Amino acid sequence: MSISADMPRAAQTLGILGGGQLAGMMLPVARRLGIHTVVLDRAGSPAEALCDEFLEGSPLDREAVVRLGARAGIVTFEIEGVNADALAELEALGVTVRPSSSVIRTVQDKGLQKEFFSGQGLPTAEYALVESPAKAAALEHLFPAMVKLRRGGYDGRGVFAAATPADLHGLPALPVVVERRLKIEREISVIVARGADGAARAFPPVEMVFDPKRNQLDYLISPSPAPQALQNRTVELAIQVADRLGVVGLLAVEFLITAGGEVWINEVSPRLHNSGHHTIAGARTSQFEQFLRAVMGWPLGPTDLQGAAC
């Protein structure tokens, strides 16, 4: 299917790539706000019964993404696994994509993420981009290390601990990011909403506690018990990252904090995030409403907490 710049699209129709749990939790909020939604995903996805229109297909398929773009004035996504080239094509034809194709292209590749952080002078752990195990032999100074697949890893998948360069020989895929392993005291997440006008508001930082075997978020504590000065620093950095990326929507910024109080940016996600679910009842504006406000071009809501949450 092709799309032309003069095809009629409802300005207040929101097209969503991905119909998983995050979209499923957002859609009742969209209906309450009067936003007409069209979701693209496989049949049987959680969002299928909750959206106004459902298109069966893959968010990675160019033709399917173009079909969605023909039905919506604004296109967004609930997962990073989308076709960035197709989103750029939609943008060239006048479809508003939020966050933009350039943002998702950077975030989809953890190597590009790291290069963005270092190029912007943002604090991130020392790293190297490795395309073959043989090249890792010269990186002894980075070990012990955390090794991350550049593409496709999420929720603890695609992340491996490596004691020596020889451990890279057993990896299932390359290329990877090899990152010097820090001695971490705590991990913090800050979710920033940024509007089309550049206005930004951050939710208060939350403490993330991970399952040590799965390397997945087990539970979070809000507000974070970290010292206030440290929390202020993470919020400041999170807003800087959102501004420099040019995000319109939400950006979750995950931080690694050392025992000495050093703050390092770990990873970012330009979407709704598991570290923000407490905002449904714990903040004056939930992350789901805030996300919709940002991508629709509406004023952002207040982000102050209504109480403690876990």
N, C-alpha and C positions, 0 to 999 in steps of 0.2 A: 504494500500500500504506500502511496505517496501522499504528502501533505502540501497544501499550497498556502501562501501567506494570507489569501483572502477567504479561507474556509471559515465559516461561522463557528465561534466558540463562545460559550457562556462565560463571561468574565468572573462570575462568582462560583464557577464549577471548579472544584479541586480534584485533580487527577493524582492518585497515589500509587506509586510503584511499590508493590509488596503488600500482602494482606495478612501478615502474621499477627502475633499477639500485640505488638505495639500499635499497629493500625487498628486492631480490634478494640483496644482501649481508647483510642482517639476518636473513633467514629461516633459514639454517642455524644461526645462533646461537640463534634462538628454539627450534628443534627440539632442540638440545643442552640447553637449559634446561627442556625439557618444556612449552613454551607452545604451545597449539593456536592456529593462525592462520587467519584468513579474510581474503582480499585482494579488494578491489573495484577493477577497472580494465578496460581494453579487452582483448579476446582477443589472445593473442600477446605480452602483456607479459612482461618477464623473470621476474617473480615467479610467473607462473601455474604453472610446473612445480615450484616449490619450496615452495608453501604447502600447508596441509592441506585448505583449501577455497578455491575461486575463484568469485567472483561477477562476471559480465560487466556492465559499466556504467560510467558516468562519475562520478568523485568530485564533480563539480559538479551532478549531478542529484539533486534532493531525494528522489525515490522510491527511487533506488538507494542513497543514504546511509541512508535509513530501513530498507531491506532489510538492510543490513549491521548496523545497530544492533540489529535483532531477533535477530541470531545471536551477538552478542558482549557480554561483560560490560564490556569496556574497548574504546574506539575511539581510534585515533590516526591519524596521516597521515605520509607520506614527502615530501609536496610541499605548497606553500602554496595551490595551485589546487584548493581544496575548497569545498564549500557551507557557509559558516559559519552561515547561518540554520538549515540542517538539523541541524548539530551542536548548536546551542542547543536545538532541538526535542528532540533525543535526551537532552540533559542534563535538561530539564524532566520527562522521563519516567523518569529514574533511571539512564540509561546513563552510565557514567563516561567522560568525554572528556578525554584528556590529550595535549598541552596543551589548555586549554579553548577554547571557541568565542570567548571575549572576547580571548584572546591571538591567535588566528589572525585575527580581525577587525581588530585593530590592525596586525598585521604585513603583512597582504595589501595595505594601502594605505600607500605610502611617505610620503604626506602625514601620515597619522595617526601613523606612526612618528616623524617629525620633531617633531610636536606633543607626543607623549609624552615624547621626550627633553628638549625645552625646558621642558615643564611640570614635569618632575621635577628640573630644574636639572642635567641631565646634559650634558656637553660635546659639542656637535655644531656643525658649520659653519653660519654664517649662511645663512638660506634664505628663500624666499617660495613660497607656493602660488599657481600661476598657472592661470587657466581660459581665458584667451584671449591671443593674441599682443599685442593692443592694450594689455593691462594690464602687459605686460613693459617697456614704454617707460619706466615710472617706476622701474625697478629697475636703472638703469645702474650703481649702486654694487656690484652683485653680480657684474658681469661683469669678466673672463671667468668663465664658470660651467659647472658640470656640470648637465645637465638630465635628469631621470628621470621616466619615466611613473609615475603614481601606482599604477597597477594593471597586473599582467600581465608586468612585466619581470623577468628573472632571468638569471643566468649571462652577464652582459654585454649582454643584449638590453634594449632600452628605455632605454639610457643614451647621452646625446649630449653632445659638447662644443660650447659656444656661445661665440663671441667677443664678440658684441653681442646686444642684445635682438632685432635684426632677424632673427637666425638662427632664432628660434622660429617664424617664418612657414613654414618648410619641414618642420616636425615632422609625423609621420604621425598623431598623436593628442594629445588634451588630455583632462583637466587634467594638469599636471606639477608637479614640485618643481624650482625653480631654486635651486641651491646655489652659494654662492661657492666658486670653485676654489682649493684650498689648494696650497701648494708642498710636495709630499709627498716625504719621504725614504724612507719605508718603510711597508708595510701589514702589519698583524698581525691574526691571528685567535685568539680564545680561545673554546673550547667549554666551557660550564658544564653540568653535570648537576645538576638540582634535584629532590628527592623530594617526595612528598605531605606529608611532615612538615616541609618547609622546609629540610632539610639540603642543602647545596650543595657540590659539588666541581668544581674546574676542571682541565682538562688544561693543561699548560704551554703558553705562547703559542708560536705558529708564525709564521714569516715567510712571507708570500705574495708570489709573483712573478707578475705578470700579463703576458699577451701584449698588447703595446701596440696592435695593430690590432684584435683581437677583444674586448679588455677582459675577458678571461676568465682564470681561474686557470691558469697554465702549470705551475708546480711550487711546492712549499713546502719549507721548511727547518725541521727540528725537532732540538734546541730553537732558538728564535730567537736570533740573535747580538746582539740589542738589549741595551743596558745592563740590569742586573738591576733597578734602581730603576724603569725604564720598564716592564719586564715585570710587576713587582709592581703598578704602577698599572693596567695593562690588566686584570689578573686581578681586582683590587678593583672596578673599574668593571663588568666583565662580571657579577660576582656581584650587584652592586647592581641592574643591569638585570633580571636573572633574578628577583630577589626582588620588585622593584616591579611587574613584569609579572605575577608569580604563576605563572610557568612550572612545570609538572610534566612533566619530560622533559629534552630537551636544548635549549640556546640557543647558537647560534654568534653571537658578537659580533665584527664586523669594525671595526678601528680604522685611522684615518689618522694617521700620525706625521710632524710637520714636522721640518725640519732643526734647529729650536730645541728639539726635544723636547716640543712640545705634543702632547697626546693628544686626538683627536676621534673620537667614535663615528660610524661611517659607516652601517652597516645591521645588522640582526639577522635570523636565521632560526631559528624554533623547531622544529628538526628535525635529523636527521642531516645532515652537511655535508661537502662535498668537502675542506675543510681538516682533516678528521679521519681520513682514510683511513690515514694512517701509524700510527694507534693499533692497527691490527690486529696488527702485530708490534712496534711501537715503544713501547707502553705496557702496563702490567700488566693493565689492563682496556680492551678496545677500545671505541670510541664506540658500536658496535652493541650490545654487552652492556650498557654503561652506560645507554643509552637504554631498553632493555627493562627493566632493573632499576628505573629511575625510573618508567616508566609503569605497571609492574605493582605498584608499591608496595613493592618489596624494598629492602634496604639497598644503598647505592651501593658500587661497588668502588673500589680504590685507583687513582689517576690518575698516579702517578709513571712516568717514562720508563724503558725498559729499555735505551736507547742512543740514539744519534743516528739520524736518518732523513731521507730526502729523497724 
